[in-house]
Amino acid sequence: MANSQRLRRVADQIQRELSGLLRTELKDPRVGMITLTGVEVSPDLAYAKVFFTTLGDAEALARTEAGLRRAAGFLRGQLGDCLKLRVTPELRFMHDPSVEHGVRLSKLIDEAVAGKKPD
């Protein structure tokens, strides 16, 4: 079992390395501009949940998720070359809706403030 500090360091390193790999190595046209928002690693380092956000509609999101699922094996292999781990975690990509949620809340707040009558 790994301690929580080590898990956090491994997750941070995975996020940094994956960001670079997505930008430079991945040539899948379905995966456009995405931002990795976080990585959670299982205690046994067998799995890594990679959270991402992207701009676009639901159709673009579905294409991006399909592209990432398809590229997961390739990215895991490339990641294995970069990391100094005995076993490279299996990558599971998950959409992180928090950014879109924050934008929507900000828009609602702006509309509420604009609609408020001055005192």
C-alpha positions as MATLAB code, in Angstrom:
seq = 'MANSQRLRRVADQIQRELSGLLRTELKDPRVGMITLTGVEVSPDLAYAKVFFTTLGDAEALARTEAGLRRAAGFLRGQLGDCLKLRVTPELRFMHDPSVEHGVRLSKLIDEAVAGKKPD';
ca = [
       0.000    0.000    0.000;
       1.236    3.431   -0.915;
       0.859    6.367    1.426;
      -1.276    9.336    0.465;
       1.653   11.683   -0.141;
       3.217    9.256   -2.612;
      -0.135    8.760   -4.359;
      -0.490   12.523   -4.734;
       3.044   12.845   -6.168;
       2.429   10.001   -8.621;
      -0.909   11.540   -9.657;
       0.731   14.936  -10.217;
       3.505   13.376  -12.287;
       0.978   11.431  -14.373;
      -0.970   14.639  -15.017;
       2.166   16.544  -16.105;
       3.423   13.770  -18.367;
      -0.008   13.105  -19.913;
      -0.486   16.796  -20.671;
       2.737   16.785  -22.645;
       1.906   13.519  -24.404;
      -1.546   14.749  -25.414;
      -0.054   17.924  -26.808;
       2.882   16.393  -28.691;
       2.323   12.682  -29.353;
      -1.406   12.094  -29.762;
      -2.498   12.571  -33.372;
      -6.149   11.494  -33.056;
      -8.332   14.201  -34.687;
     -11.188   13.403  -32.282;
      -9.124   14.685  -29.365;
      -8.876   18.430  -29.720;
      -8.073   21.003  -27.100;
      -8.566   19.406  -23.709;
      -7.420   20.359  -20.241;
      -6.525   17.777  -17.639;
      -8.049   18.940  -14.371;
      -6.868   16.155  -12.108;
      -5.731   12.590  -11.654;
      -6.748   10.146   -8.934;
      -4.613    7.043   -8.490;
      -5.867    3.882   -6.803;
      -3.990    2.845   -3.638;
      -2.383   -0.106   -5.431;
      -1.366    2.118   -8.407;
      -3.224   -0.163  -10.817;
      -5.701    2.443  -12.070;
      -5.655    6.178  -12.650;
      -8.788    8.252  -13.214;
      -7.864   11.157  -15.453;
     -10.339   14.040  -15.325;
     -10.539   16.383  -18.303;
     -12.561   19.302  -19.605;
     -13.150   20.421  -23.148;
     -15.078   23.112  -24.916;
     -17.895   22.207  -27.246;
     -21.264   20.554  -27.326;
     -22.282   17.055  -26.253;
     -21.361   15.608  -29.642;
     -17.816   17.002  -29.433;
     -17.520   15.644  -25.898;
     -18.590   12.180  -27.050;
     -15.993   12.255  -29.851;
     -13.286   13.364  -27.440;
     -14.164   10.631  -24.937;
     -14.103    8.016  -27.702;
     -10.720    9.263  -28.897;
      -9.272    9.193  -25.392;
     -10.615    5.687  -24.729;
      -9.070    4.515  -27.996;
      -5.713    6.158  -27.192;
      -5.562    4.995  -23.551;
      -3.326    2.013  -24.328;
      -0.917    4.083  -26.410;
      -0.780    6.789  -23.734;
      -0.210    4.181  -21.023;
       2.737    2.770  -22.972;
       4.243    6.211  -23.497;
       3.656    7.031  -19.840;
       5.419    3.824  -18.825;
       8.557    5.065  -20.587;
       8.464    8.317  -18.587;
       7.508    7.047  -15.120;
       9.788    5.101  -12.837;
       7.086    2.723  -11.589;
       7.046   -1.048  -11.595;
       3.524   -1.063  -13.053;
       2.032    1.760  -15.106;
      -1.571    2.458  -14.047;
      -4.424    1.728  -16.447;
      -5.854    5.056  -17.604;
      -9.564    5.779  -17.307;
     -10.620    9.116  -18.754;
     -13.598   10.883  -17.186;
     -15.199   14.187  -18.134;
     -15.062   16.826  -15.398;
     -18.160   19.053  -15.655;
     -17.019   21.459  -12.917;
     -15.716   24.098  -15.346;
     -18.954   24.185  -17.343;
     -20.897   24.251  -14.071;
     -18.822   27.211  -12.853;
     -19.341   29.110  -16.108;
     -23.089   28.505  -15.918;
     -23.254   29.707  -12.293;
     -21.198   32.781  -13.126;
     -23.550   33.594  -15.992;
     -26.578   33.229  -13.706;
     -24.987   35.516  -11.132;
     -24.181   38.112  -13.792;
     -27.774   37.973  -15.054;
     -29.119   38.359  -11.515;
     -26.871   41.343  -10.817;
     -27.764   42.978  -14.163;
     -31.467   42.511  -13.481;
     -31.216   44.017   -9.976;
     -32.566   47.529   -9.638;
     -30.206   50.096   -8.152;
     -30.959   51.145   -4.570;
];
